């Protein structure tokens, strides 16, 4: 509703209330005169009654207005506002009485009758004005709100605890300007405390437990679910969100209790520094439905690793690289060097860090390719990085199938260049980012990343003072090329969501988790390890697509079709996180494991690498693929034609 409409509606309501008050005062005069006859008192002359009533109506209205009786919306009247009405009537009647005494009476006017008339009129006016407002709140206001609720979203509140009660209060007491709160109309509440079922909170019924969410949403035509349980466990949160995702409703969740600002709202207004609880609610994230709690990391170890050191991030403009830059910046590094071949992404993260930290971070952004050994050598010699986080890579599986030589140039040769320069310049630690697709690879991208892992182990076994380490994890939600951004674009554009196969499953993690793993691995590294994150149970891609569609408030397969396109070249149904020959070792973090280092035969490996490099640089796709299969014995190419 526009501001102009709101002002117009407000003025109409004030006008109606003013007319009602004047009518009540006028009727009170007539009733007072009638009561005189019932009391066998001489009636007041009609001319005097007319004059007195006119003055009472006009002066009474003006007095009510001056006392603030029309300054507040009807629905928000409280005890203080009723007192202002009594004062207004009293003030107005006193003026009328003084006016009458000063010259209104004729000689034959019975003063006793007039004083009784005045007292009765005053009592009826006060009672009438007060009663009208009370009656309005109980009857007409209910009808008005019912009409307004037709334009609000029918809402189911999950949780009858403190957060739920605050949200109800915020919505109930929402002012006209609070558009966030006024968009919701809470139809009912669900809570797993069975003893609460059937009870009410501010006249809103608790209508069942969370197990009945799907049925309740259907029966009550719910549009939005507000999940207001900030302190529930991860398992319970995922279970409830799983039930919510089975509906077609929009889902909004309250932050965890540690992030929630409870003191922001006092029930009627927001503090200057605080926020209302309902304004802190967010749309449900796909991460909430992954089937595992987020992985926690020891920031103290990361701080010791980063603080006061020169950190280089290759591929620093990418989704993983840019998050690395963000998290590194938190731990007071001596300098951050962003290296990326794509200037737009590099510029974006550069500007973000400058905006957040200003000159508190010594930031260098360089446009360069890890393929170019000479250029990279100049960078290493000039800036002398102490920690190198190698995130630069080609990672799109179908695209790399068509140009295996490009995958080798960027992934394999680029990694060898950066690793070799790290060794030659005395870098303290080199951390390479790998992928679960490197395990028993079936595609070119995965095979090249397995080569990268072998390069890291080759360097670790060379007697270098640099500690070389690999981090391996699955698919990263929201990263460039991941399925979530694609699914979102398809849903928002009204197109079918495309999934390769109904049975395809993947391990997933969030970008912050992936980067925290990289930093934690760097802190733990002794050299040669492959750090693997326990990512919990894998997730079906089609389930992820269905949940995302529901989060948009739509019905999978009906409102948004899901189209199965078949496995792409090099793609497999299942991903693995460990090689068969790797034994797991636990670490201080129960979610991180170390794969056993595999012995690399140095002469054979370097000979195979040189042949692969020569083939890729000559742009011989077939020969490159052949040599890649020879260099990575576990590579079983899957064409999927």
C-alpha positions in Angstrom: 0.0 0.0 0.0 1.4 3.4 -1.0 2.1 6.2 1.6 -0.6 8.3 -0.1 -3.2 5.6 0.3 -2.2 5.0 3.9 -2.6 8.7 4.7 -6.0 8.8 3.0 -7.2 5.7 4.9 -5.9 7.1 8.2 -7.8 10.5 7.6 -11.0 8.6 6.7 -10.8 6.6 9.9 -10.2 9.8 12.0 -13.2 11.5 10.3 -15.5 8.5 11.0 -14.4 8.5 14.7 -15.0 12.3 15.0 -18.5 12.0 13.5 -19.3 9.1 15.9 -18.1 11.2 18.9 -20.2 14.2 17.9 -23.2 12.0 17.3 -22.7 10.4 20.8 -22.5 13.8 22.4 -25.6 15.0 20.6 -27.6 11.9 21.5 -26.5 12.3 25.1 -28.2 15.7 25.3 -31.4 14.3 24.0 -31.2 11.4 26.5 -30.5 13.8 29.3 -33.6 15.8 28.6 -35.7 12.6 28.4 -34.4 11.5 31.8 -35.5 14.9 33.3 -39.1 14.0 32.3 -38.7 10.6 33.9 -37.5 12.3 37.1 -40.5 14.7 37.0 -38.2 17.6 36.6 -39.1 20.7 34.5 -37.7 20.1 31.0 -35.2 22.5 29.4 -36.6 24.8 26.7 -36.1 23.5 23.2 -34.2 26.6 22.1 -31.7 26.2 25.0 -31.4 22.5 24.4 -30.6 23.1 20.7 -28.0 25.8 21.5 -26.5 23.7 24.4 -26.3 20.6 22.2 -24.7 22.5 19.4 -22.1 24.0 21.7 -21.5 20.6 23.4 -20.9 18.9 20.0 -18.6 21.5 18.6 -16.6 22.3 21.8 -16.6 18.6 22.8 -15.1 17.6 19.5 -12.5 20.4 19.6 -11.6 19.4 23.2 -11.2 15.7 22.2 -9.0 16.7 19.3 -6.8 18.9 21.5 -6.5 16.1 24.1 -5.2 13.7 21.4 -8.2 11.4 21.1 -7.7 11.2 17.3 -3.9 11.1 17.2 -3.7 7.3 17.4 -5.1 4.5 15.3 -8.3 3.0 16.7 -6.9 -0.5 17.0 -4.0 0.7 19.3 -6.1 2.5 21.9 -5.0 1.7 25.4 -5.8 2.9 29.0 -3.9 6.1 28.5 -5.8 6.9 25.4 -9.2 6.3 27.1 -8.1 8.8 29.8 -7.4 11.4 27.1 -11.0 10.9 25.9 -12.4 11.4 29.5 -10.3 14.6 29.8 -11.5 15.9 26.5 -15.1 15.4 27.3 -14.6 16.9 30.8 -12.8 19.9 29.3 -15.4 20.5 26.7 -18.4 20.2 29.1 -16.8 22.6 31.6 -16.5 25.2 28.8 -20.1 24.5 27.8 -21.2 24.9 31.4 -19.3 28.2 31.8 -20.8 29.5 28.6 -24.3 28.6 29.8 -23.8 30.3 33.1 -22.5 33.5 31.4 -25.7 34.1 29.4 -27.4 31.1 28.0 -30.1 30.8 30.6 -33.4 32.7 30.3 -35.2 33.9 33.4 -37.6 31.0 33.5 -34.9 28.3 33.1 -34.9 25.9 36.1 -31.3 25.8 37.2 -31.7 22.6 39.1 -33.0 20.9 36.0 -30.2 22.3 33.9 -27.5 21.1 36.3 -29.0 17.6 36.4 -29.3 17.8 32.6 -25.6 18.7 32.4 -24.5 15.9 34.7 -26.5 13.3 32.8 -25.3 14.6 29.5 -21.7 14.4 30.7 -22.0 10.9 32.0 -23.7 9.6 28.8 -21.0 11.4 26.7 -18.1 9.8 28.6 -19.7 6.4 28.6 -20.7 6.6 25.0 -17.3 7.7 23.7 -15.5 5.0 25.8 -18.0 2.3 24.9 -17.8 3.0 21.2 -14.1 2.5 21.3 -14.4 -0.7 23.3 -17.1 -2.0 21.0 -15.0 -1.1 18.0 -12.1 -3.1 19.2 -14.3 -6.2 19.8 -16.5 -6.1 16.7 -15.8 -3.7 13.9 -12.0 -4.0 14.3 -12.3 -7.7 14.0 -14.2 -7.3 10.7 -11.6 -4.8 9.4 -8.7 -7.1 10.3 -10.5 -10.0 8.7 -10.7 -8.0 5.5 -7.0 -7.0 5.8 -6.1 -10.7 6.4 -7.5 -11.5 3.0 -4.4 -9.7 1.5 -1.9 -11.2 4.0 -0.1 -14.5 3.7 -1.8 -17.3 5.6 1.0 -18.3 8.0 1.8 -21.4 10.1 4.2 -20.7 13.0 6.4 -23.6 14.1 7.4 -23.2 17.7 5.4 -22.0 20.7 8.4 -20.9 22.7 9.8 -17.5 23.5 10.8 -16.7 19.9 7.4 -17.8 18.6 5.6 -15.6 21.2 7.7 -12.6 20.3 6.9 -13.1 16.6 3.2 -13.3 17.4 3.4 -10.1 19.4 5.3 -8.3 16.7 2.7 -9.3 14.0 -0.2 -8.5 16.3 1.1 -5.1 17.3 2.6 -4.2 13.9 2.2 -0.6 12.9 1.0 0.5 9.4 4.7 1.2 8.5 6.0 -2.2 9.5 5.5 -3.9 6.2 7.5 -7.0 7.1 5.3 -8.0 10.0 2.0 -6.9 8.4 2.4 -9.3 5.5 1.7 -12.3 7.7 -1.6 -13.6 9.2 -0.8 -16.4 11.6 -3.5 -19.0 11.3 -2.1 -21.5 13.8 0.9 -22.8 15.6 2.5 -26.3 15.8 4.7 -27.4 18.6 6.0 -30.9 19.6 5.0 -30.4 23.2 1.8 -32.4 23.0 0.5 -30.8 26.2 0.2 -27.5 24.4 -2.1 -28.7 21.7 -5.5 -27.1 21.9 -4.2 -24.1 23.9 -3.9 -20.6 22.5 -1.3 -17.8 22.4 -2.9 -14.4 22.0 -6.0 -16.1 20.7 -4.0 -18.1 18.1 -4.6 -21.9 18.5 -1.8 -24.5 18.8 -3.2 -27.0 16.3 -0.8 -29.9 16.4 2.8 -31.2 16.3 5.4 -30.8 13.5 4.5 -34.3 12.2 1.2 -32.9 11.0 2.7 -29.9 9.1 1.9 -31.3 5.7 -1.7 -32.0 6.5 -2.2 -28.7 8.3 -0.8 -26.7 5.5 -3.1 -28.4 3.1 -6.2 -28.1 5.3 -5.6 -24.4 6.2 -4.3 -23.2 2.8 -1.1 -22.1 4.3 1.1 -19.8 2.2 4.2 -19.3 4.5 5.8 -21.4 7.3 7.7 -19.4 9.9 10.1 -21.7 11.8 10.7 -20.1 15.2 12.8 -22.6 17.1 16.3 -21.1 17.3 17.7 -23.5 19.9 16.7 -26.9 18.5 19.3 -29.4 17.6 20.7 -29.9 14.0 18.9 -33.2 13.6 15.6 -31.8 14.8 16.0 -28.7 12.6 16.6 -30.9 9.5 13.7 -33.2 10.4 11.3 -30.3 10.7 12.6 -28.5 7.6 12.2 -31.8 5.8 8.6 -31.9 6.7 8.2 -28.2 5.7 9.8 -28.9 2.3 7.2 -31.5 1.5 4.6 -28.7 1.3 4.3 -26.0 -1.4 4.7 -23.2 1.2 7.4 -20.6 1.3 9.7 -21.4 4.3 11.4 -18.8 6.5 13.6 -19.7 9.4 14.9 -17.8 12.5 18.6 -17.7 13.0 20.3 -19.9 15.6 20.0 -18.7 19.1 23.6 -17.6 19.2 23.0 -15.2 16.3 19.5 -14.1 17.3 19.0 -10.6 18.9 16.2 -11.3 21.4 16.5 -8.0 23.2 15.8 -6.1 20.1 12.1 -6.0 20.6 10.1 -5.0 23.6 6.7 -5.9 22.3 5.6 -2.6 21.0 8.6 -1.0 19.3 12.2 -1.6 18.2 15.1 -0.2 20.1 17.4 2.2 18.3 20.2 -0.3 18.0 18.2 -3.6 17.8 16.1 -5.4 15.3 12.7 -7.0 15.5 12.9 -10.8 15.6 10.7 -11.3 12.5 13.1 -9.1 10.5 15.9 -11.5 11.3 14.1 -14.4 9.6 15.7 -15.7 6.4 14.6 -17.9 3.5 15.5 -21.5 4.0 18.9 -22.5 2.5 19.5 -25.6 0.6 22.4 -26.2 3.0 19.7 -26.8 5.7 18.6 -30.0 3.9 22.0 -31.6 3.3 21.5 -34.3 5.9 24.4 -33.4 8.2 25.4 -30.6 10.6 27.9 -28.0 9.5 31.6 -28.9 10.1 33.3 -26.9 12.8 37.0 -25.9 12.7 39.6 -24.7 15.1 40.1 -21.1 14.2 42.9 -20.7 16.7 45.1 -23.1 14.6 44.1 -21.2 11.5 45.0 -17.9 13.1 48.5 -19.2 14.0 48.9 -20.3 10.4 47.9 -17.1 8.8 48.8 -14.3 11.2 51.7 -12.2 10.1 52.4 -14.2 6.9 52.4 -13.4 3.2 49.6 -15.5 1.6 49.1 -16.2 -2.1 45.8 -17.5 -3.5 45.9 -18.7 -7.1 42.5 -18.7 -8.7 41.7 -16.0 -6.1 38.7 -14.7 -8.0 36.9 -18.0 -8.2 34.2 -19.2 -5.8 36.6 -21.1 -3.6 39.5 -18.8 -4.1 37.6 -15.7 -3.2 36.2 -17.3 0.0 39.8 -18.2 0.8 40.7 -14.6 0.5 37.8 -13.5 2.7 38.7 -16.0 5.5 42.4 -15.3 5.3 41.7 -11.6 5.7 40.1 -12.2 9.1 43.3 -13.6 10.6 45.6 -10.6 10.2 47.9 -11.7 7.4 51.0 -9.7 6.5 49.9 -9.6 2.9 47.4 -11.3 0.5 48.3 -11.8 -3.1 45.4 -12.7 -5.4 46.5 -14.3 -8.7 43.8 -15.0 -11.3 43.6 -15.0 -15.1 40.0 -13.7 -15.1 40.2 -10.0 -14.3 36.4 -9.5 -13.6 36.4 -11.9 -10.7 39.7 -10.7 -9.4 38.4 -7.2 -9.4 35.2 -8.1 -7.5 37.0 -9.7 -4.6 39.6 -7.0 -4.6 36.9 -4.3 -4.2 35.1 -6.4 -1.5 38.2 -6.7 0.6 39.0 -3.0 0.2 35.5 -2.1 1.2 35.6 -4.3 4.3 39.1 -3.6 5.5 40.4 -0.5 3.7 44.1 -0.1 4.2 44.2 -2.5 7.1 44.9 -5.3 4.6 48.0 -5.2 2.4 46.3 -6.6 -0.7 47.9 -7.2 -4.1 45.8 -8.3 -7.1 47.7 -9.7 -10.1 46.3 -10.9 -13.4 48.4 -13.8 -14.5 48.1 -17.5 -15.5 49.6 -20.4 -13.6 50.5 -21.9 -17.0 53.1 -19.1 -17.5 56.1 -20.3 -15.5 58.2 -17.2 -16.2 55.5 -14.9 -15.1 54.8 -16.9 -12.0 58.5 -16.9 -11.2 58.6 -13.1 -11.3 55.6 -13.0 -8.8 57.3 -15.5 -6.5 60.6 -13.7 -6.6 59.0 -10.3 -5.9 56.5 -11.0 -3.3 58.1 -14.1 -1.6 54.9 -15.8 -0.4 55.1 -17.9 2.7 51.8 -19.8 2.2 50.4 -20.7 -1.2 46.8 -21.8 -1.6 46.5 -23.3 -5.0 42.8 -23.0 -6.1 43.3 -22.3 -9.8 41.9 -25.0 -12.0 39.5 -25.9 -14.9 36.8 -27.9 -13.2 33.8 -28.1 -15.6 33.6 -31.9 -16.4 31.8 -31.8 -19.8 33.9 -28.9 -21.2 37.2 -30.6 -20.3 36.1 -33.7 -22.1 36.2 -31.8 -25.4 39.7 -30.3 -24.8 41.7 -32.6 -22.6 44.9 -30.7 -23.5 43.5 -27.5 -22.0 42.7 -29.3 -18.8 46.2 -30.6 -18.7 47.8 -27.2 -19.4 45.8 -25.4 -16.6 45.4 -28.2 -14.0 48.5 -30.3 -14.3 51.1 -28.0 -15.8 49.8 -25.0 -13.7 50.0 -27.0 -10.5 53.5 -28.3 -11.3 54.6 -24.7 -12.0 53.3 -23.3 -8.7 54.5 -26.3 -6.7 58.0 -26.2 -8.2 58.3 -22.4 -7.6 57.0 -22.9 -4.0 59.9 -25.4 -3.5 62.5 -23.2 -5.1 61.6 -20.0 -3.2 61.2 -21.7 0.2 57.5 -21.3 0.6 56.5 -22.6 4.1 53.4 -24.5 3.1 51.7 -25.3 -0.3 48.0 -26.3 0.0 46.4 -27.7 -3.2 42.6 -28.0 -3.6 41.5 -31.3 -5.1 38.1 -32.9 -5.6 36.3 -36.2 -5.1 36.3 -36.6 -8.9 40.0 -37.4 -8.6 39.1 -40.7 -6.9 39.0 -43.5 -9.6 38.3 -40.8 -12.2 36.0 -41.4 -15.1 36.5 -38.0 -16.7 39.4 -35.8 -17.9 38.9 -33.2 -15.2 39.0 -35.8 -12.4 42.1 -37.4 -14.0 44.0 -34.1 -14.2 43.1 -33.4 -10.5 44.5 -36.9 -9.6 47.7 -35.9 -11.5 47.8 -32.8 -9.3 47.5 -34.9 -6.2 50.4 -37.0 -7.5 52.4 -33.9 -8.1 51.9 -32.7 -4.5 53.0 -36.1 -3.2 56.0 -36.1 -5.6 57.1 -32.7 -4.3 56.5 -33.9 -0.7 58.9 -36.8 -1.3 61.6 -34.7 -2.9 63.2 -33.6 0.4 61.7 -30.1 0.1 61.5 -27.8 3.1 58.1 -26.8 1.9 55.2 -28.7 3.4 53.0 -29.9 0.5 49.4 -30.9 1.3 46.2 -31.8 -0.6 42.7 -31.1 0.5 39.9 -33.1 -1.1 36.2 -32.6 -0.8 33.0 -33.0 -2.8 30.7 -30.7 -4.6 30.5 -27.1 -3.3 27.1 -25.6 -3.0 26.9 -22.3 -4.8 30.2 -22.5 -6.4 30.7 -21.5 -10.1 29.4 -24.4 -12.2 27.6 -26.1 -9.3 24.0 -27.3 -9.8 22.3 -24.9 -7.4 22.9 -21.7 -9.4 21.8 -23.6 -12.5 18.6 -24.9 -10.9 17.8 -21.4 -9.6 18.2 -19.8 -13.0 15.9 -22.5 -14.5 13.2 -22.1 -11.9 13.2 -18.3 -12.0 13.1 -18.3 -15.8 10.1 -20.8 -15.8 12.1 -23.6 -17.5 12.3 -27.2 -16.6 14.9 -28.2 -14.0 17.5 -30.5 -15.7 18.9 -33.5 -13.8 21.2 -35.9 -15.5 19.8 -39.1 -13.9 17.3 -39.8 -11.1 19.8 -42.0 -9.3 22.9 -39.7 -9.5 24.2 -38.8 -6.0 26.9 -36.5 -4.8 28.6 -35.4 -1.6 28.0 -31.7 -0.8 29.5 -29.0 1.4 29.2 -25.3 1.6 31.8 -22.9 0.4 32.7 -21.7 3.9 33.1 -25.4 5.0 35.4 -26.1 2.0 37.6 -23.1 2.7 37.7 -23.9 6.4 38.9 -27.4 5.5 41.7 -25.9 3.4 42.8 -23.6 6.2 42.6 -26.4 8.8 44.5 -28.7 6.6 47.2 -26.1 6.2 47.5 -25.8 10.0 47.7 -29.6 10.5 50.0 -30.3 7.5 53.3 -32.0 8.0 53.8 -32.8 4.3 52.3 -35.2 1.7 48.9 -35.7 3.3 45.6 -35.8 1.5 43.0 -34.4 3.9 39.5 -35.7 3.4 36.4 -34.3 5.0 33.7 -36.6 6.4 30.8 -35.2 4.4 28.1 -37.4 5.8 25.6 -39.2 3.6 25.6 -38.3 -0.1 22.6 -36.5 -1.4 20.5 -37.3 -4.5 20.6 -34.5 -7.0 17.0 -35.0 -7.9 16.1 -34.6 -4.1 18.1 -31.4 -4.1 16.2 -30.2 -7.1 12.8 -31.1 -5.6 13.6 -29.3 -2.3 14.8 -26.2 -4.2 11.6 -26.1 -6.2 9.5 -26.3 -3.0 11.6 -23.5 -1.5 10.3 -21.3 -4.3 6.8 -22.2 -3.2 6.1 -24.4 -6.3 5.2 -28.1 -6.8 7.9 -30.3 -8.4 6.8 -32.1 -11.6 3.6 -30.1 -11.8 4.4 -26.4 -11.6 8.1 -26.9 -12.4 8.9 -30.0 -14.5 12.1 -32.0 -13.8 13.7 -33.2 -17.0 16.3 -36.1 -16.9 18.9 -35.5 -19.6 21.2 -38.6 -19.2 24.7 -38.7 -17.8 27.1 -36.3 -19.5 30.5 -37.4 -21.0 32.8 -38.5 -18.2 30.2 -38.3 -15.5 29.4 -41.2 -13.1 26.5 -41.9 -10.8 28.4 -42.0 -7.6 31.5 -40.1 -6.3 34.1 -41.5 -3.9 36.2 -39.7 -1.5 39.1 -42.2 -1.0 41.3 -44.2 -3.2 41.3 -48.0 -2.6 45.0 -47.9 -1.6 44.5 -45.2 1.0 44.2 -45.9 4.7 42.3 -43.4 6.9 44.0 -41.8 9.8 42.0 -39.7 12.3 42.9 -36.1 13.3 42.1 -33.8 16.2 39.0 -32.8 14.2 36.6 -35.8 14.1 35.3 -34.7 10.7 38.8 -34.6 9.0 40.8 -37.7 8.1 44.2 -38.2 6.4 44.7 -40.6 3.5 48.0 -42.6 3.6 50.7 -41.1 1.4 51.3 -43.2 -1.8 54.9 -43.8 -2.8 55.7 -42.1 -6.1 58.5 -43.5 -8.3 60.3 -40.3 -9.1 62.0 -41.0 -12.4 59.0 -42.7 -13.9 56.6 -40.0 -12.8 58.7 -37.1 -14.1 59.2 -38.8 -17.4 55.4 -39.4 -17.8 54.8 -35.7 -16.8 57.2 -34.4 -19.4 55.6 -36.5 -22.1 52.1 -35.3 -21.1 53.2 -31.7 -21.0 54.7 -31.9 -24.5 51.6 -33.5 -25.9 49.3 -30.9 -24.3 51.4 -28.0 -25.5 51.3 -29.4 -29.0 47.5 -29.5 -28.7 47.2 -33.2 -29.6 44.0 -34.1 -27.9 44.1 -37.9 -28.6 47.7 -38.3 -27.5 47.1 -36.2 -24.4 44.2 -38.4 -23.4 46.2 -41.5 -24.0 49.1 -40.3 -21.9 46.8 -39.1 -19.2 45.3 -42.7 -18.9 48.9 -44.0 -18.7 49.9 -41.6 -16.0 46.8 -42.2 -13.9 46.3 -46.0 -13.7 42.9 -45.6 -12.0 41.5 -43.5 -14.8 38.8 -45.4 -16.6 37.3 -43.0 -19.1 33.5 -43.0 -19.3 32.1 -41.6 -22.5 28.3 -41.9 -21.7 27.3 -41.6 -25.4 
